[in-house]
Amino acid sequence: MTVRVKICGIRDQMGLDAACAAGADWVGFVFFSRSPRCVTAQVAAPLARAIANDGPGRIGLFVRPTDDEIRAVLDHVPLDGLQIYDDASRAAAIRDRFALPVWLAAGIGSTVDLPAFCAVDGLVIESRAPKGSDRPGGNAHAFDWTLTAGWTAPVPWLLAGGLRPDNVRRAIECSGARGVDVSSGVESAPGVKSPELIRQFVQAARA
Ligand SMILES: O=C(O)c1ccccc1N[C@@H]1O[C@H](COP(=O)(O)O)[C@@H](O)[C@H]1O
């Protein structure tokens, strides 16, 4: 089975071209001001529009957004889905409001944190933010991948957090994930995507 891959935190054409050439299934644009990968709608719009119809899906990442913040982005940037960091009921409300697929990000500390039910289209299962971090994801921080091994997921899900070309295969084998999401692990510096690491990551995920 082909593992599906999302490359998150795309900020420029070079990163986008690398993700497309590597065969990524989705690319993510981060609309969160405290992230080193943050893009404005003005920066993301031409990148999102440049993606071919058969290219990766375009995911907008938001942290506790208001409806107005999402609307302001959607007015300019064509997106195929939203990745939301908020509580489950708010994510479901965003799904209803904007009629777009919504993936809810869930930080996992133990198996009790794994959702048994949800009213969204997908889950991004990742580590909890380390103490002192001012953002809930994108921290290059991994969790115990075996926690998801016996889980019956209510919707499709991606594994995220601290994944890199040299650990993604082991993470997939330990977790049972069929999809992975990466940001920090394919960068040469915070916010700077490395085409070579993107290529290696996608290849390793699907090896
Ligand atoms: O990428 C970010 O900067 C970010 C900021 C705020 C919330 C989530 C963010 N990224 C997501 O976090 C995970 C793991 O990222 P990493 O590979 O450990 O850096 C992933 O789902 C990203 O989409």
The ligand as an SDF file (V2000), in Angstrom:
LIG
                    3D

 23 24  0  0  0  0  0  0  0  0999 V2000
    4.7520   23.7800   10.8710 O   0  0  0  0  0  0  0  0  0  0  0  0
    4.5030   24.5850   11.7710 C   0  0  0  0  0  0  0  0  0  0  0  0
    5.2320   25.5450   12.0070 O   0  0  0  0  0  0  0  0  0  0  0  0
    3.2600   24.4220   12.5990 C   0  0  0  0  0  0  0  0  0  0  0  0
    2.8630   25.4590   13.4090 C   0  0  0  0  0  0  0  0  0  0  0  0
    1.7270   25.3390   14.1910 C   0  0  0  0  0  0  0  0  0  0  0  0
    1.0080   24.1670   14.1890 C   0  0  0  0  0  0  0  0  0  0  0  0
    1.4200   23.1050   13.3920 C   0  0  0  0  0  0  0  0  0  0  0  0
    2.5370   23.2110   12.5900 C   0  0  0  0  0  0  0  0  0  0  0  0
    2.9660   22.1510   11.7810 N   0  0  0  0  0  0  0  0  0  0  0  0
    2.4420   20.8440   11.8540 C   0  0  0  0  0  0  0  0  0  0  0  0
    2.9960   20.1730   12.9750 O   0  0  0  0  0  0  0  0  0  0  0  0
    3.1780   18.8040   12.6830 C   0  0  0  0  0  0  0  0  0  0  0  0
    4.5760   18.3520   12.9780 C   0  0  0  0  0  0  0  0  0  0  0  0
    5.5500   19.1490   12.4560 O   0  0  0  0  0  0  0  0  0  0  0  0
    7.1160   18.7540   12.5080 P   0  0  0  0  0  0  0  0  0  0  0  0
    7.3640   17.8480   11.3250 O   0  0  0  0  0  0  0  0  0  0  0  0
    7.4140   18.0900   13.8060 O   0  0  0  0  0  0  0  0  0  0  0  0
    7.8110   20.0510   12.3520 O   0  0  0  0  0  0  0  0  0  0  0  0
    2.7450   18.6180   11.2550 C   0  0  0  0  0  0  0  0  0  0  0  0
    1.3960   18.1730   11.2740 O   0  0  0  0  0  0  0  0  0  0  0  0
    2.7780   19.9830   10.6560 C   0  0  0  0  0  0  0  0  0  0  0  0
    1.7770   20.1070    9.6830 O   0  0  0  0  0  0  0  0  0  0  0  0
  1  2  2  0
  2  3  1  0
  2  4  1  0
  4  5  1  0
  4  9  2  0
  5  6  2  0
  6  7  1  0
  7  8  2  0
  8  9  1  0
  9 10  1  0
 10 11  1  0
 11 12  1  0
 11 22  1  0
 12 13  1  0
 13 14  1  0
 13 20  1  0
 14 15  1  0
 15 16  1  0
 16 17  2  0
 16 18  1  0
 16 19  1  0
 20 21  1  0
 20 22  1  0
 22 23  1  0
M  END
$$$$
